[in-house]
Amino acid sequence: MVDNFSIGLTHVLLAIALWRLLYRDDLDHEVSPRMLWQRRQDEAAKKEQGDA
């Protein structure tokens, strides 16, 4: 009984994790970490220029 419960529980938790991963919005956009870093740097530079 305990074996069936533990196997069932792990499968349910894996299914929930898969469900949450598949429905993330950022999976629809392929952006490399380098491009993301560059965007952040550009935004920070614009803020510094705007404040000066």
C-alpha positions as a LaTeX table, in Angstrom:
\begin{tabular}{lrrr}
\hline
Residue & $x$ (\AA) & $y$ (\AA) & $z$ (\AA) \\
\hline
Met1 & 0.00 & 0.00 & 0.00 \\
Val2 & 2.75 & 2.45 & 0.93 \\
Asp3 & 4.70 & 1.56 & $-2.22$ \\
Asn4 & 1.72 & 2.33 & $-4.45$ \\
Phe5 & 1.12 & 5.60 & $-2.64$ \\
Ser6 & 4.73 & 6.75 & $-2.96$ \\
Ile7 & 4.90 & 5.83 & $-6.65$ \\
Gly8 & 1.58 & 7.53 & $-7.31$ \\
Leu9 & 2.62 & 10.63 & $-5.38$ \\
Thr10 & 5.89 & 11.03 & $-7.28$ \\
His11 & 4.12 & 10.60 & $-10.61$ \\
Val12 & 1.52 & 13.20 & $-9.70$ \\
Leu13 & 4.21 & 15.65 & $-8.62$ \\
Leu14 & 6.13 & 15.09 & $-11.86$ \\
Ala15 & 2.93 & 15.64 & $-13.85$ \\
Ile16 & 2.29 & 18.92 & $-12.01$ \\
Ala17 & 5.86 & 20.07 & $-12.68$ \\
Leu18 & 5.53 & 19.20 & $-16.36$ \\
Trp19 & 2.17 & 20.98 & $-16.58$ \\
Arg20 & 3.63 & 24.15 & $-15.05$ \\
Leu21 & 6.69 & 24.05 & $-17.32$ \\
Leu22 & 4.65 & 23.62 & $-20.49$ \\
Tyr23 & 2.41 & 26.60 & $-19.78$ \\
Arg24 & 5.12 & 29.15 & $-19.01$ \\
Asp25 & 5.00 & 32.29 & $-21.16$ \\
Asp26 & 8.75 & 32.53 & $-21.58$ \\
Leu27 & 8.85 & 29.20 & $-23.43$ \\
Asp28 & 7.31 & 30.92 & $-26.45$ \\
His29 & 10.26 & 33.29 & $-26.85$ \\
Glu30 & 13.74 & 32.05 & $-27.55$ \\
Val31 & 16.18 & 34.56 & $-26.10$ \\
Ser32 & 19.77 & 33.68 & $-25.36$ \\
Pro33 & 21.19 & 34.64 & $-21.98$ \\
Arg34 & 23.66 & 36.92 & $-23.77$ \\
Met35 & 20.84 & 38.86 & $-25.49$ \\
Leu36 & 18.95 & 39.13 & $-22.21$ \\
Trp37 & 22.06 & 40.46 & $-20.47$ \\
Gln38 & 22.65 & 42.95 & $-23.29$ \\
Arg39 & 19.07 & 44.24 & $-23.06$ \\
Arg40 & 19.48 & 44.80 & $-19.33$ \\
Gln41 & 22.74 & 46.65 & $-19.90$ \\
Asp42 & 21.13 & 48.84 & $-22.58$ \\
Glu43 & 18.19 & 49.66 & $-20.30$ \\
Ala44 & 20.55 & 50.56 & $-17.45$ \\
Ala45 & 22.58 & 52.80 & $-19.77$ \\
Lys46 & 19.41 & 54.59 & $-20.94$ \\
Lys47 & 18.37 & 55.18 & $-17.34$ \\
Glu48 & 21.79 & 56.63 & $-16.50$ \\
Gln49 & 21.65 & 58.95 & $-19.51$ \\
Gly50 & 18.14 & 60.03 & $-18.62$ \\
Asp51 & 19.10 & 60.83 & $-15.02$ \\
Ala52 & 22.17 & 62.87 & $-15.98$ \\
\hline
\end{tabular}
